[in-house]
């Protein structure tokens, strides 16, 4: 260390309080230093940051804003008054309530746990219901060519719509599939982009990611199809090619239903899109509000409200925004005009054999031994869950919820 070096010392709030370790030791060091690194207290700029409770600084009413005397009182209580000389500048800030963060983490944990169980048995393709898979995918407007391309992997289909009908994926494009699950929509995207393009799937479930990567290798498309585990709201993966402005198209099919912080999800989409890149996000929303005094499953309590979507997209920075309601009913119809009555959870995450939901959802069922190769495919729906939420049969889900496709462009 020379006399011309500049140093930045970062410490916690507690240590900045006088007599708690840092300020007095800096000054003590300055007095003892023979090299003249710090000649006087005036050579040090001490910046403190101190948290205060919510709504202390601003109450939304100009007449109730905090006064200088009140600020002085807060600082005196924290630092002991001017005679202690603990800092030169102090920034006061309000901490957000942790209640929402705790709820968000609960949703993520329960979603990951449920999907991990499904991903662990997803390799049992022959045990899946391929006929039901084809019925659901045709009903959601997948083409026969797309269904044929997926092949037996169709039994692992999960979704609430068909994002491929709402965005034009070109050969050579880079495509990001958010909440890629067991990889069916990502596989369909590889057919469009070809080997000169790239498809990346992001999912919170490590087991689903493991299965999807294995199937990509077995199908010989792992050179341009990869899956990574990460929360959608803050994507961090070990791939130097996934940076800001990477993708031409972002698709998602059902993942935003259970996304705790949807605003952060939209912001991540904007960050990762190239200029003029587009999104096609299939999700389910609440049309108005959930009735008070009713026991609703966690999945439905996590749905966004219809009128929240547009403002969030505009705030994130998207343009050419469209909320497509052309196929919004919560029932799905077969091509032969025979109705397949999927309940709200089926439509939310339509999986041909295992409908994914969280532990307090109406069809959740645990499984004892997931390591047994002779086990059946894991199913989340069961009679016990049906009984728990049997009262929801009194509600018209078409009046309460809607399946939508969110389309927008990055300017």
N, C-alpha and C positions, 0 to 999 in steps of 0.2 A: 504494500500500500504506500503510495507516494503522497506528497502534500498536495498534489493537483487532482487526485482522484475524487470523484463524486460518488456518494453511496446512497442507496435507497434502502431504508429499513422498514419492513412491513411486519406489523404485529397485530394481535387480536385486540378486541375492544377492552377486555379486562386489563391487559398489560399496559394500555395507554393511560389508565387511571393512575394518578400520581401515587407513589409508594407501592405500586404493583409490579414494578420491574424495569420499565423501559425509559421513561423521560428522565428520571433522576440519574440513571446510569449513563445515559448519553452525555449529560452535563458533567457527571463525575469523570467520565472518560476524557472529555474535552480539557478538563483542568490538568489531568495527568499526562496528556499526550505531549511528548517532547518533539514530535515531527511537525507540529503545527497543522495537522489535518483539520482540526476545528479550533479556531483561535478564540472564539467567543460564542456565547449563546445566540447572538445575532446571526451567526453563520448557519444556524439550523432552522429549517422550516418544519414545524411539527403539526401535522394534519390529523385530526381525530374524526372518527365517524361514530355517532352514537345513535342507537335505535330507540324509537319511542313507540308507544302503542298506536294502533290504528285510530284515525280521525282526531288525533291530538293536534296536528299541524293545520289541517284544513277540514272544515266540517261541511263544506258545500254552501255555507251561508257566510257572506262577507262580514256580517255583524258578529259572527262567532269565531272568526279566525284568531289564532293564538296571538297574544300580545308580547311585546319585547320583555316585559317584566316576567311573564310566564316562562319565556325561553330562558331568561337569566336564572330563574328558579330551577329549571330542569338541569342546566349546566352546573349550578352550585351543588345540587343534590348529587350529581354524578361525580364531579371532579373536586368538590370541596371548596370552591370559591377561587377568586383571582390570586389569592396569596399562595396557592399551591402551584400555579403556573405550569399546568400539565400540557398545554397545547397552545399553538398560535392561532389555528383555525379549527373550528369544529363544525362538521356537517351533521345536522339532525335529519333522520329519515324514518319513515314509517315502515314497519314490517308488515307484509301481507299476512292475513290470517292463515294458519296452518291447517285449518279444518278442511278446506277444499283440496289441498295437497294430499292430506291423509286419505280422503275419499278417492282421489285420483289413483293413488298408489294401491288402494284396495282393489279397484277395478282392474288395474293392470295385472296385479298378482293373481286374482281369481281367473281372469281371462287367460293368462299364460298357463296356469295350472290345468285348466280345462282343455286347452288346445294341445298342451304337451301330452296329455293322456290319449287324445285322438291321434296325434302324430305318431305315437308309439305303436299303434296297431294299424296305421294306414297302409303298411306294406301287404296286408292281407287282402289284396285286390280281388281275388277270386271269391271272397266272402261278401263282397259288396253287391248292391242291387243295381246292376247295369241298366235294366229296363227303366227303373225309376229315375236313374241319372239322365237317360235320354229324354224321358218325358219332361223333366224339369228344365233341362237345357233348351229343348225345342220351345217350350212354353215361354222361356225368357229370351227367345229370338236368336239363339245361336244357330248358325247354318249347319246343314248336314256335313259339309266339308270340314268345318271346325270340330264337330263332334267326332267324325271319323279320324281326324288327325290326333285327337286326344286318346282315342282307343280305350283300353281298359282303365286308364287313369281317370276316366269320367266318374267312376264310383267315388272319387274323392273331391268332387265338385263342391264348392262352397260359394254362396253369393246371394245377392238380392236382385241382380239384373245382369245386363250384358254390356260392359263398357266398350266393347269392340264395335258396337253399332253406333257409337256416338263420337268416335274419333278415328281419323284416317291414318292408321299406322302404315308407313311406307317401308319398302326394302331399304336396308341400311340404317334405319332409325335406331336411336337408343331409347329404350322403354324402361320405365320404373313401375313396378307393381307393388303398391303399398298394402300391407296386410295380405301377402301372397299366399298364406296358408299352405296347402299341400301342392300348390304350383300349377293348377289347371289353367287358369287364365294366362299365366306366364308362358306355359307351353303353347297356347294358342297364339300368343304374340310372337313366338319364335318363327312360326310359319309365315308371318307377315314380314318380319325384318330380315329373315334369311341369315346365312352365316356371315354376311358383311355388316350386320347390325349387332345389337347387344340388348339383352333383356336381363334386368336385375330385379329380384324379389326381396322385399324386406318384411320380416314378420317377427312378432314378439316371442313366438314359441320356438325354442331351440329344437324340439323334437320334429316340428313341422319343417323347419329349415333343413334338418338332417335328412328327412325323408325326401324332400324336394330335390336336394342336391344329388342324392343317390339315384333318383329316377332320371335326372338330367344326364348323369353319367351312363346309366343303363340304356338310355335312348340315344346316346351319342351326340347330345347337343350341349354338353357342358362347356364347350369352347366358347359359346356365346350366350349361355344361360347360367346364372349363378344366383344363389340365395344367401342372405345374411340375416343374422338375428340382431334386432334393434327395435326399440320403441319408435313409432312413427314420428312422434312430436319432436324428437331430438336424435336424428340419425347419426350414429357414429359407428363406422365399420372399417375394418382393416383393408382398405382398397384405395390406393392413391388416385385411381381413375374416377372415383365418385366424389366430386367436388362441386362447388357452386357452378351453375350453368352447364350441367352435364347432359341432361335428357331432353329429347324432342317431345316425348309424350309421357305423362304419368297417368296410370289407371289405378283403380281401386274398386273392390267389389265386396262391400259389407264391412270393411275394417273401420270406417268412420262411424259406424253405428255404436261401437264400443270404445271409441276414442275419447278419453276423459277430457282432453284439452284440444278441441277441434280447431280453435284459432291457431294454435301452435302447429297443428297438422297442415293447415292451409299455408302458413308461412314457410314451412319446410318445402312444400310443393313449389312455391314461388322461388325459393332459394336454389333449388336443384334443377329447375327448368332452364333451358336455353331461351334466349330472346325469341319471342313468337311461339314458344312451346305451349302445349295445350294439356289440359286435364280432363278426364272423364271419370268421375267418382260416383259409383252407385252406392246409395245408402238409404237408410230409413229414418224418417223424421216424425215428430209429433206435430199434428196439424195445429193444435191450439195449446192445450195443457192437460196434464193428468189430474183426474179428479182427486180432491183431498179425501183422506180417510179410507183409501183403498190400498190394499197391499199389492204394490206393483213389483215385478221382478227387477233386479238391478239393470238388466239389459235395457228395459224400457225407460228406466229413470235416467239412463245415459244418452238416450236419443236427443239430438238437437231439436229445437222447435223450428218449424218451417220459416218463420219470419226472422230467424237469427242468421240464416245462411248468407243471404245477399250482403248484409252489412259487414259480416266478417270477411267475405271475399273482397269487397271494396276496400276495406281497411288494410288487408294484406297487400293489395296493389294489383289485383287482377282486373282485366278488362274483357269486353265481349262476354259478359257473364250470362248464362242461361240456366234456369232451373227447369229441367225437363220433367213434366208430369204426364207424359203420354202413356205410360204404363205404370200407374201409381197404385192400383188396387192391391190389397194384401192377399187376395186369392190369385192362384196361378191356374190358367186354363190350358188343357191339352189341345193339340191341333185338331183332334176329333170332336172338339167342343164338349168333351167330358171334363167336369170340374174336378181338379185335384185340390181339395181344401187344405192348404198349408196354413197352420196357425201363425200368429205373429212371429214366433220364434223361428219357425221353419223358413219364413220369408226373409227374416233378418239375416240368417246364416244358413241358407238352404244347402245342406250337405246330404248327399244321397243316402248315406247310411247313418252318420252320426251328426246330429244337430248340435252345434257348439253353443254353450251358454255358460254363465257363471253359476256359482254354487247356490245362490238363492233364486235362480231362475226356475220356471215352472216344470222343467223336465230334467233337472240335473240328477245324475246318478254316479256314485263313485264306483271304482273297480278295484278289487283287492290286488291281484297279481297281474301286473302289466308286463312282466318278463316272460310269461309262459307263451311259447310259440304256438301252442295249440289253442290258445284262447280265441274267442270271437272278436270281431272288430268292436272297439269301444263305442258305446252309444251313451249319449248324455240324457236322452229322454227316457222316462220311466213312469210307471203308474203312480208312484209316490208323489212325484213332482206334479203330475196332472191333478192329483187331489188337492195339493197345496194351493194351486191357482185355478181351481175349478170355477171360482166365482167370476173369473174373467170371461167365461162363456156368455155372460149377460151383456157384454160390451160388443158393439159393432166395430171391429178393428179397422174397417174401411173408413169409418167416420173419425176414428181416433188417430190413425197413422197413415203414412203414405210412403211408397217407394219412389225415390227420385233419382235423377242423374244430374250431377253438378258439372257443368261445362264452362270453361273459361280459358283465357289466354294471358300469357305473360307479355306485357308490352316491351 
